[in-house]
Amino acid sequence: MAKYLVQGSYTDQGLKGLLKEGGSKRRAVVEQLAKKIGGKLEAFYFAFGGDDFVIILDLPSNTDMAAAAIVAQASGTVKSRVTVLMTPEDMDQAVQRKVDFRPPE
């Protein structure tokens, strides 16, 4: 499983839906979506400032995250960006890998 940070904002249409349904309903919808694709919702927060929401998802693959993001964005109710999250142990493995690289001259 991989972890993803999803940050974003609601469009005018999305804000109207939020006003109608409330915050708990939005969290439940995201939780259900994650379950249906074999993952789980780890955290869901509303925010103000640059982002309206911050979500952490634990999903099986990048493909699953991409599918969820495409469907959400295509709805016209949100604009979001996704960051793949890595554990410190993932980073330990990455820095131990030998990679041949020659910088441009």
N, C-alpha and C positions, 0 to 999 in steps of 0.2 A: 504494500500500500504506500502511496505517496501523499504528502501533505501539500495543500495549496492555500495561499492567502488570496482571498478575493476582496477587492476594494472597489467601491463604485458609488454611483449616484442614480437616483430615480429621475426619469423624465417627468414632464408635466402629467402625462397619462399614468405613470407609475405612482406618483404622489397622490393622485386622485384615488387610485386603488388602495394605497396605504391608509388614507383617511377613512375609506369605507370599511376596510377589513381589520385594521390595527396591526400592531407589531408582532404579537404572538402568532397570528395567522401566517404572516410572512415567514417567520422562523419555522413553523410547522411544515410549510410548503417546501422549503429548502431541505429540511430534515427528511421529508418523504422522498424527494428527488434523489438525495444522496443514498438512501436505503435501496431504492429501486435499481441503482446502478452498482450496488455491491459495496457501498462505502458508508461513511457516517459523517454527520455534522459534529464538529468538535467545538466550535464557538460561533456565535452570531451576536453581533453588537450593532446598534444604531449609533451614529456619530453625527456631529455637525462640524462644519468647516468645509474642507475640500471634498470629503466623502460623506455619503449618507449611511453607508453600511460597511462593516468589516466582518468577513466570514472566514473561518478556517475549516476546510474540508479534508477528510481522509478518504481518498478514492483509489481504486485499483490501478489506474494508469493515466498517462497524459491524454490518451484518446478519450477516456471517460470525462476528464475535466474539460477537454475541448468541446465534446458533445454538449455538455451541460451549459457551457459558456455561450455556445452558438445559439442554442434554443432560448436562453435567457435574453441575449442581445437581440435576437430576431423578433422577440415579442414587442419590441419598441418601448418597453417600460423601464429598462435599465441600461446604463453604460458602465461597463466594469473593466477591470484589468486583473490579471491573474499572475501571481508570483509563485514559482515552485519553491517549496521550503525544504531545507536540508538539515539533518541533525548534526551535532558535532561529530558523531561517529562516521557519518557519511563524508564529512569534510576530512576526517583522519584518513579514510581510504583514498580520497581524491588526491591529497597531498603526497601520499606514498606511491602513487602510480608514476611510472616513468613514461614521459611523453617526449618524443623528438620534435623540436620546434626550432626553426631558423627564422629570426626576425628579418624584415626587409632591410636591404643594405642601402 
